[in-house]
């Protein structure tokens, strides 16, 4: 299941051990395409998935320096461990999200 969070609830999700955060915008074409991939990925329950609309959570987007969408960040125990921007197919997302850097 994918959680949608805002500025007020964002820090709460970071308490989870490992979480993939999808920073997106409703007006962004690549975000919509990646959104479908994220849905499939989330259904596999590999890692908790959270979506953040940068227009509704501008403080959070600013805090993490989100300059382009879509941007994906993996947090572990509240700390950013990896980040990528742009669209990626499901197999690439699975590999990126599960391999250690």
C-alpha distances in whole Angstrom, upper triangle without the diagonal:
4,7,10,13,17,20,20,16,16,18,16,13,16,17,14,16,14,12,12,13,13,16,17,19,19,23,22,22,21,18,17,18,16,13,13,13,10,8,10,10,6,7,9,8,11,10,8,7,9,11,14,17,20,22,20,20,23,24,21,22,26,25,24,26,24,26,25,21,19,19,17,17,16,17,18,20,20,22,21,22,22,21,22,22,22,20,20,19,17,19,20,17,16,20,20,16,18,22,23,26
4,7,10,13,17,17,14,13,16,14,11,14,16,14,16,14,11,10,10,10,13,13,16,16,19,19,20,18,15,15,16,14,11,12,12,9,8,10,10,7,9,11,10,12,10,7,5,6,7,10,13,16,18,17,16,20,21,18,18,22,22,20,22,20,23,21,18,16,16,14,15,14,15,17,18,18,20,19,20,19,19,19,19,19,18,18,18,16,19,19,16,16,19,18,15,17,21,23,24
4,6,10,13,13,10,10,13,11,9,12,14,12,15,14,11,11,10,10,12,13,15,16,19,19,21,20,16,16,18,16,13,15,15,12,11,14,13,10,12,15,13,15,12,9,7,5,6,9,11,15,16,14,14,17,18,15,16,20,20,19,21,19,22,21,18,16,16,14,15,15,15,17,17,16,19,18,20,20,19,20,20,20,20,20,21,19,22,22,18,19,22,20,17,20,23,24,25
4,7,11,11,9,9,13,12,10,13,15,15,18,16,13,12,10,10,10,11,12,13,16,17,19,18,14,15,17,15,12,15,16,13,12,16,16,13,15,18,16,18,15,12,9,6,5,6,8,11,13,11,11,14,15,13,14,17,18,17,19,17,20,19,16,15,15,14,15,15,16,18,19,17,19,19,21,20,19,19,19,19,19,21,21,20,23,23,19,20,23,22,19,22,25,26,27
4,7,8,6,6,9,9,8,11,13,14,17,16,13,12,10,10,10,12,13,14,18,18,20,20,16,17,20,18,15,18,19,15,16,19,18,16,18,20,18,19,16,13,11,7,6,6,8,10,12,9,8,12,12,10,12,15,15,15,17,16,19,18,16,16,15,14,14,15,15,17,17,15,17,17,20,20,18,20,19,20,21,22,24,23,26,25,21,22,25,23,20,23,25,26,27
4,5,5,6,9,10,10,12,15,16,19,18,15,15,12,12,11,12,13,14,17,18,21,21,17,19,21,20,17,20,21,18,19,22,21,19,22,24,22,23,20,16,14,10,9,6,7,9,10,7,5,9,9,8,10,13,13,14,16,14,17,18,16,16,16,16,15,17,16,19,19,16,18,18,21,21,19,20,20,21,22,24,26,25,28,27,24,25,27,25,22,25,28,28,28
4,6,5,8,10,11,12,15,17,19,19,16,16,13,14,12,14,15,17,19,20,23,23,19,21,24,22,20,24,24,21,22,25,24,22,25,27,24,25,21,18,16,13,12,9,10,10,10,8,5,7,6,6,9,10,10,12,14,14,17,18,17,17,17,17,16,17,16,19,18,15,17,17,20,21,19,21,21,22,24,26,28,28,30,29,25,27,29,26,24,27,29,28,28
4,6,7,8,11,12,14,16,19,19,17,18,15,16,15,17,18,19,22,23,26,26,22,24,27,25,22,26,26,23,23,27,26,23,26,27,25,26,22,19,17,14,14,11,13,13,14,11,8,11,10,9,12,14,13,15,18,17,20,22,21,21,20,19,18,19,17,19,18,15,18,19,22,23,22,24,24,26,27,29,31,30,32,31,28,29,31,28,25,28,30,30,30
4,6,5,7,9,11,13,16,16,14,15,13,15,14,16,18,19,22,23,26,25,21,23,25,23,20,23,24,20,21,24,22,19,22,24,21,22,19,15,14,11,11,10,12,14,15,12,10,13,12,10,13,15,14,15,18,18,21,22,20,20,19,18,17,17,15,17,16,13,16,17,20,21,21,23,23,25,26,27,28,27,30,29,25,26,28,26,23,25,28,27,28
4,5,6,7,9,11,14,14,11,12,10,12,12,14,16,18,21,21,24,23,19,21,23,21,19,22,22,18,19,22,21,18,21,23,20,20,16,13,12,9,10,8,11,12,14,12,9,11,10,8,10,13,11,12,15,14,18,19,17,17,16,14,13,13,12,14,13,10,13,13,17,17,17,19,19,22,23,24,26,25,27,26,22,23,25,22,20,22,24,24,24
4,5,5,7,10,12,13,12,13,12,14,14,17,20,22,25,25,27,26,23,25,26,24,22,25,25,21,22,25,23,20,23,24,21,21,17,14,14,11,13,12,15,15,17,15,12,14,12,9,12,14,12,12,16,16,20,21,20,20,18,16,14,14,11,12,11,8,11,12,16,17,18,20,21,24,25,26,28,27,29,27,24,24,26,23,20,22,24,23,24
4,5,6,8,11,12,11,14,13,16,16,19,21,23,26,26,28,27,24,25,27,24,22,25,25,21,21,24,22,19,22,23,19,20,16,13,13,11,13,13,16,17,19,17,14,17,15,12,15,18,15,16,19,19,23,24,22,22,20,18,16,15,12,13,11,9,13,15,17,19,20,22,23,26,27,27,29,27,29,28,24,24,26,24,21,22,25,24,25
4,5,6,9,9,8,10,9,13,14,17,19,21,25,24,26,24,21,22,24,21,19,22,21,17,18,20,18,15,18,19,16,16,12,9,9,8,11,11,15,16,19,17,14,17,16,12,15,17,15,15,18,18,22,22,20,19,17,15,13,12,10,11,10,8,12,13,15,17,17,19,21,23,23,24,25,23,25,24,20,21,23,20,17,19,21,21,22
4,5,7,8,7,10,9,13,14,18,20,23,26,25,27,25,22,24,25,22,21,23,22,18,20,22,19,17,20,20,17,16,13,10,11,10,12,13,16,17,20,18,15,17,15,12,14,16,14,13,17,17,21,21,20,19,17,14,11,10,7,8,7,5,8,10,12,14,15,18,20,22,23,23,25,24,25,24,20,20,22,19,16,18,20,19,20
4,6,8,9,12,13,16,18,21,24,26,29,28,30,29,25,27,28,25,23,26,25,21,22,24,21,18,21,21,18,17,14,11,13,12,15,16,20,20,23,21,18,20,18,15,18,20,17,16,20,21,24,25,24,23,20,18,15,13,9,9,6,6,10,12,14,17,18,21,23,26,27,27,28,26,27,26,23,22,24,22,18,19,21,20,21
4,6,7,10,12,15,17,21,24,26,29,28,29,27,24,26,26,23,22,23,22,18,19,21,18,15,18,17,14,13,10,8,11,11,14,16,20,21,24,22,19,22,20,17,19,21,19,18,21,21,25,25,23,22,20,16,14,11,9,8,6,8,11,13,14,16,18,20,22,25,25,24,25,23,24,24,20,19,21,19,16,16,19,18,20
4,7,10,13,16,19,22,26,28,31,29,31,28,25,27,27,24,23,24,22,19,20,21,18,16,18,17,14,12,9,9,12,13,17,18,22,23,26,25,22,24,23,19,21,23,20,19,22,22,26,26,24,23,20,17,14,10,8,5,5,8,10,12,12,14,17,20,22,25,25,24,25,23,23,22,19,18,19,17,14,14,16,15,17
4,7,10,13,16,19,23,25,28,26,27,25,22,24,24,20,19,21,19,16,17,18,15,13,16,15,12,10,7,7,9,11,14,16,20,21,24,23,21,23,22,18,19,21,19,17,20,20,23,23,21,19,17,13,11,7,6,4,6,8,9,10,10,11,13,16,19,21,21,20,21,19,19,19,15,14,15,14,10,11,13,12,14
4,6,10,13,16,19,21,24,22,24,21,18,20,21,17,16,18,16,13,14,16,13,11,14,14,11,10,6,5,6,7,10,12,16,17,21,20,17,20,19,15,16,19,17,15,18,17,20,20,18,16,14,10,8,6,5,7,9,9,10,10,10,11,12,14,16,18,18,18,19,17,18,17,14,13,15,13,10,11,14,14,16
4,7,10,13,16,19,21,19,20,18,15,17,17,13,13,15,13,10,12,14,10,9,13,13,11,10,7,6,5,6,8,11,14,15,19,18,16,18,18,15,15,18,17,14,16,15,18,17,15,13,10,7,6,4,6,9,12,11,12,10,10,10,9,11,13,15,15,14,16,14,16,14,11,11,13,11,8,10,13,14,15
4,6,9,13,15,18,16,18,16,13,15,16,13,12,15,14,10,13,15,12,11,15,16,14,13,10,9,6,5,6,7,10,12,15,15,13,14,15,11,11,14,14,11,13,12,15,14,12,10,8,6,5,6,8,11,13,12,12,10,11,11,9,11,12,13,14,15,16,16,18,16,12,14,16,13,11,14,16,17,17
4,6,10,12,15,13,14,12,9,11,12,9,9,12,11,8,11,14,12,11,15,16,15,15,12,11,8,6,5,6,8,10,13,13,12,14,15,12,11,14,15,12,13,11,13,12,9,7,6,5,7,9,11,15,17,15,15,13,14,12,10,10,10,11,11,12,14,14,17,15,12,14,16,14,12,15,18,19,19
4,7,10,12,11,13,12,9,11,13,11,10,14,14,11,14,17,15,15,18,20,19,19,16,14,11,9,6,5,6,6,10,11,9,10,12,10,8,11,12,10,11,8,10,9,6,6,5,6,8,11,13,17,19,16,16,14,15,14,11,11,9,10,12,14,17,17,20,18,15,17,19,16,15,19,21,21,21
4,7,9,7,10,9,6,8,11,9,9,12,13,11,14,17,16,16,19,21,20,20,18,17,13,11,7,6,5,6,8,10,10,11,14,12,10,13,15,13,13,10,11,9,5,5,7,9,11,14,17,20,22,20,20,17,19,17,14,13,10,10,11,14,16,17,20,18,16,19,21,18,17,21,23,24,24
4,5,5,9,9,7,8,12,11,10,14,15,14,16,19,19,19,21,24,24,24,22,20,16,14,10,8,5,6,7,9,10,11,14,13,11,14,16,15,15,11,12,10,7,8,10,12,15,18,20,24,25,23,23,21,23,20,17,16,13,12,13,16,19,20,23,22,19,22,24,22,21,25,27,28,27
4,6,8,10,7,7,11,12,10,13,15,15,15,19,19,19,21,24,24,25,23,21,17,15,11,10,7,9,8,10,12,14,17,16,14,17,20,19,19,15,15,13,10,10,13,15,18,21,23,26,28,26,26,24,26,24,20,19,16,15,15,18,19,20,24,23,21,23,26,24,23,27,29,30,30
4,6,9,8,8,12,13,12,15,17,17,18,21,22,22,24,27,27,28,26,24,21,18,15,13,10,11,10,12,15,15,19,18,16,18,21,20,19,16,15,12,10,11,14,17,20,23,25,29,31,28,28,26,27,25,21,20,16,14,15,18,20,22,25,24,22,25,27,25,25,29,31,32,32
4,6,5,7,9,10,10,13,15,15,17,19,20,20,23,25,26,26,24,23,19,17,14,13,11,11,11,14,15,15,19,18,15,18,20,19,18,14,13,10,7,8,11,14,18,21,23,27,29,27,27,24,25,22,19,16,13,11,11,15,17,19,22,21,19,22,24,22,22,26,28,29,28
4,5,5,7,9,10,12,13,14,16,18,19,20,22,24,25,25,25,24,20,19,16,16,14,14,15,17,19,19,23,21,18,21,24,22,20,17,16,12,10,9,13,15,19,22,25,28,31,29,29,26,26,23,20,17,14,11,10,13,15,17,20,19,18,21,23,22,22,26,27,29,29
4,5,5,6,8,10,11,12,14,16,16,18,20,22,23,23,22,21,18,17,14,15,14,14,16,18,19,19,22,21,18,20,22,20,19,15,15,11,8,7,10,13,16,19,22,26,29,27,26,23,23,20,17,14,10,7,6,9,11,14,17,15,14,18,20,18,19,22,24,26,25
4,5,5,6,9,10,10,12,14,15,15,18,20,21,21,19,18,15,14,11,11,10,11,13,15,16,17,19,18,15,18,20,18,17,14,14,10,7,5,9,11,14,17,20,23,26,24,24,21,21,19,15,13,10,8,7,10,12,14,17,16,14,17,19,17,17,21,23,25,24
4,5,5,7,9,10,11,13,14,15,17,19,21,21,20,19,16,15,12,13,12,14,15,16,18,19,22,20,18,21,23,21,21,17,17,14,10,9,12,14,17,19,22,26,28,26,26,24,24,22,19,16,14,11,10,12,13,14,18,17,15,18,21,19,19,23,25,27,27
4,5,6,7,9,10,12,13,15,16,18,20,20,20,20,16,16,14,16,15,17,18,20,21,22,25,23,20,23,25,23,22,19,19,15,12,10,13,14,17,19,23,26,29,27,27,24,24,21,18,16,13,10,7,9,9,11,15,14,13,16,18,18,18,21,23,25,26
4,5,5,6,9,10,10,12,14,16,17,17,16,16,13,13,11,13,14,15,17,19,19,20,23,20,18,21,23,20,20,16,17,14,10,8,10,10,14,16,19,22,25,24,23,21,21,18,15,12,11,8,6,7,8,9,12,12,10,13,15,14,14,17,20,22,22
4,5,5,6,9,10,10,12,15,16,16,16,15,11,11,9,12,12,14,16,17,17,19,22,19,18,21,22,20,21,17,18,15,11,9,11,11,14,16,19,22,24,23,23,21,21,19,16,15,13,11,9,10,11,11,14,14,12,14,17,16,15,18,21,23,24
4,5,5,7,9,10,11,13,15,16,16,16,13,14,12,15,15,18,20,20,21,23,26,23,21,25,26,24,24,21,22,19,15,12,15,14,17,18,21,24,27,26,26,24,24,21,19,17,16,14,11,11,10,9,13,14,12,14,17,17,16,19,22,24,25
4,5,5,6,9,10,11,13,14,14,14,12,13,13,16,17,19,21,22,22,24,26,23,21,25,26,23,23,20,21,18,15,12,14,12,15,16,19,22,25,24,24,22,21,19,17,15,14,12,9,8,7,6,9,10,8,10,13,13,13,15,18,21,22
4,5,5,6,9,10,11,11,11,11,8,10,9,13,14,17,19,19,19,21,23,20,19,22,23,20,21,18,20,17,14,11,12,10,13,13,16,19,21,21,21,19,19,17,15,14,13,12,10,10,9,8,11,11,8,10,13,13,11,14,17,19,21
4,5,5,6,9,10,12,12,11,9,11,11,14,15,18,21,20,21,23,25,22,21,25,25,23,24,21,23,20,17,14,15,14,16,16,19,21,23,23,24,22,22,20,19,17,17,16,14,13,12,10,13,14,12,12,16,16,14,16,20,22,24
4,6,5,7,10,11,12,13,11,13,14,17,19,22,24,24,24,26,28,25,24,28,28,25,27,24,25,23,19,16,17,15,17,17,20,22,24,24,25,23,22,21,19,18,18,17,14,13,11,8,11,13,10,10,14,15,13,15,18,21,23
4,5,6,7,8,9,10,9,12,13,16,19,21,24,24,23,25,27,23,23,26,26,23,25,22,24,21,18,15,16,13,15,14,17,18,21,21,22,20,19,17,17,16,17,16,13,12,10,7,9,11,8,7,11,12,10,11,15,18,20
4,5,5,7,7,7,6,9,11,15,17,20,23,22,21,24,25,22,22,25,25,22,24,22,24,22,19,16,16,13,14,13,16,17,19,20,21,19,19,18,17,17,18,18,16,14,14,11,13,14,11,10,14,14,11,13,16,19,21
4,5,8,10,10,10,13,14,18,20,23,26,25,25,27,29,25,25,29,29,26,28,26,28,26,22,19,20,17,18,17,19,20,22,23,24,23,22,21,21,21,21,21,18,17,15,12,14,16,13,12,16,17,14,15,19,21,24
4,6,8,10,11,14,16,20,23,25,28,27,27,29,30,27,26,30,29,27,29,26,29,27,23,21,20,17,18,16,18,19,21,22,23,22,21,20,20,20,22,21,19,17,15,11,12,14,12,10,13,15,12,12,16,19,22
4,6,7,9,12,15,19,22,24,27,26,25,28,28,25,25,28,27,25,27,25,28,26,23,21,20,17,17,15,16,16,18,19,21,20,19,19,20,20,22,22,20,18,17,14,15,16,13,11,14,15,12,12,15,18,21
4,7,9,13,16,19,22,24,27,27,25,28,28,24,24,28,26,24,26,24,27,25,23,20,19,15,15,12,14,14,16,18,19,18,16,16,17,18,20,21,19,17,16,13,13,14,11,9,11,12,9,8,12,14,17
4,6,10,13,16,19,21,25,24,22,24,24,21,21,24,23,20,23,21,24,23,21,18,17,13,12,9,10,11,13,14,15,15,14,14,15,16,18,19,19,17,17,14,15,15,12,10,12,12,8,9,12,14,16
4,7,10,13,17,19,22,21,19,22,22,18,19,22,21,19,22,20,23,22,20,17,16,13,12,10,10,11,12,13,15,14,15,15,15,17,19,20,19,18,18,16,17,17,14,13,15,14,11,12,15,16,19
4,7,10,13,16,19,18,16,19,20,16,16,20,19,17,19,17,20,19,16,14,13,10,10,9,10,12,14,14,15,14,15,14,14,15,16,17,16,16,16,14,16,16,12,12,15,14,11,13,16,17,19
4,7,10,13,15,14,13,16,16,13,13,17,16,15,17,15,18,17,15,13,12,10,10,10,11,13,15,13,15,14,15,15,14,15,16,17,17,17,18,17,19,18,15,15,18,16,13,16,19,20,21
4,7,9,12,11,10,13,15,12,12,15,16,14,16,13,16,15,12,10,10,9,10,12,13,16,18,16,17,15,17,16,14,15,14,15,15,16,17,17,20,19,15,17,19,17,15,18,21,22,23
4,6,9,8,7,9,11,9,8,12,13,12,13,11,14,13,11,10,10,10,11,13,14,17,18,16,17,15,18,17,14,15,14,15,16,18,20,20,22,21,18,20,22,19,17,21,23,24,24
4,5,5,6,8,11,10,9,12,14,13,14,11,13,12,10,10,11,12,14,16,17,21,22,19,20,18,21,19,17,16,15,15,16,19,21,21,24,23,20,22,24,22,20,24,26,27,27
4,5,5,5,8,8,6,9,11,11,11,8,10,10,8,10,10,12,13,16,17,21,22,19,19,17,20,19,16,16,14,15,17,19,22,23,25,24,21,23,25,22,21,25,27,27,26
4,6,6,9,10,8,11,13,14,14,11,12,12,11,12,14,16,17,20,21,24,25,22,23,21,24,22,20,19,17,17,19,22,25,25,29,27,24,27,29,26,25,28,30,31,30
4,6,9,9,9,12,14,15,15,13,15,15,14,15,15,17,18,20,20,24,24,21,22,21,24,23,21,21,19,20,21,24,26,26,29,28,25,27,29,27,25,28,31,31,31
4,6,6,6,9,10,11,12,11,13,14,13,14,14,15,15,18,17,21,21,18,19,18,21,20,18,19,18,19,21,23,26,26,29,27,24,26,28,25,23,27,28,28,28
4,5,5,6,8,10,10,9,11,13,13,14,14,16,16,19,19,22,22,19,19,18,21,21,18,19,17,19,21,24,27,27,30,28,25,27,29,26,25,28,29,29,28
4,5,5,6,9,10,10,13,15,15,17,15,17,16,18,17,20,20,17,17,17,20,20,18,20,19,21,23,26,29,29,31,29,26,28,30,26,25,28,29,29,28
4,5,5,6,9,9,12,14,14,14,13,13,12,15,14,17,17,13,14,13,17,17,15,17,16,19,21,23,26,26,28,26,23,25,26,23,21,24,26,25,25
4,6,5,6,5,8,10,10,11,10,12,11,14,14,18,19,15,15,13,16,16,13,14,13,16,18,21,24,24,26,24,21,24,25,21,20,24,25,24,24
4,5,5,6,8,11,12,14,13,14,14,17,16,20,20,17,16,15,18,17,15,16,15,18,21,23,27,27,29,27,24,27,27,24,23,26,27,26,25
4,6,8,11,14,15,16,14,14,13,15,14,17,17,13,13,12,15,16,14,16,16,19,22,24,27,28,29,27,24,26,27,23,22,25,26,24,23
4,6,9,11,12,13,10,11,9,12,11,15,16,12,11,9,12,12,10,13,13,16,19,21,24,24,26,23,20,23,23,20,19,22,22,21,20
4,6,9,11,13,10,12,11,14,15,18,19,16,14,12,15,13,11,12,12,15,18,20,24,25,27,24,21,24,24,20,20,23,24,23,21
4,6,7,9,7,10,10,14,15,18,20,17,16,13,15,13,10,11,9,12,15,18,21,22,24,21,19,22,22,19,19,22,23,22,21
4,7,9,9,12,13,17,18,22,24,21,19,16,18,16,12,12,10,11,15,18,21,23,25,22,20,24,24,21,21,24,25,25,23
4,6,7,10,12,16,18,22,24,22,20,17,18,16,12,10,7,8,11,15,18,20,22,19,18,21,22,19,19,23,24,24,22
3,5,9,11,15,17,21,24,21,20,17,18,16,12,10,7,7,9,12,16,17,20,18,16,19,20,17,18,21,22,23,22
4,7,10,13,16,20,22,20,19,16,17,14,11,9,6,5,7,10,13,15,17,15,13,16,18,15,15,19,20,21,21
4,7,10,13,17,19,17,16,13,14,11,7,6,4,6,9,11,14,15,17,14,12,15,16,13,13,17,18,18,18
4,7,10,13,16,15,14,10,11,8,6,5,6,8,10,10,13,13,15,13,10,12,13,10,9,13,15,15,15
4,6,10,13,11,10,7,8,6,4,7,9,12,13,13,16,16,17,15,12,13,14,11,9,12,14,13,13
4,7,10,9,8,6,6,5,6,9,12,15,16,15,17,16,17,15,12,12,13,10,7,10,11,11,11
4,6,6,5,4,6,7,9,12,15,18,19,19,21,19,20,18,15,15,16,13,11,12,14,12,13
4,5,5,6,7,9,12,15,18,21,22,21,23,21,22,20,17,17,17,15,12,12,13,12,13
4,6,9,10,13,15,19,21,24,25,25,26,25,25,24,21,20,21,18,15,16,17,15,16
4,7,9,12,14,17,20,23,24,24,26,25,26,24,21,21,21,19,16,17,18,17,17
4,6,9,12,15,18,21,23,23,25,24,25,23,20,20,20,17,15,16,17,14,14
4,6,8,11,14,18,20,20,22,22,22,20,17,18,18,14,13,15,15,13,12
4,7,11,14,17,19,18,21,20,20,17,15,16,15,12,10,12,11,9,8
4,7,11,14,16,15,18,17,17,14,12,14,13,9,9,11,10,9,8
4,7,10,13,13,16,16,17,14,11,14,13,9,10,13,13,12,11
4,7,9,9,13,14,15,11,10,13,13,9,10,13,14,14,12
4,7,9,12,14,16,13,11,15,15,12,13,16,17,18,16
4,7,10,13,15,12,11,15,15,13,14,18,18,20,19
4,7,10,12,10,9,13,14,12,14,17,18,20,20
4,7,8,6,6,10,11,10,11,14,15,18,18
4,6,5,6,9,10,11,12,14,16,19,19
4,5,5,6,9,10,10,12,14,17,19
4,5,5,6,9,10,11,12,16,17
4,5,5,6,8,10,11,14,14
4,5,5,6,8,10,13,14
4,6,5,6,8,12,14
4,6,5,6,9,11
4,6,6,8,9
4,6,8,10
4,7,10
4,6
4
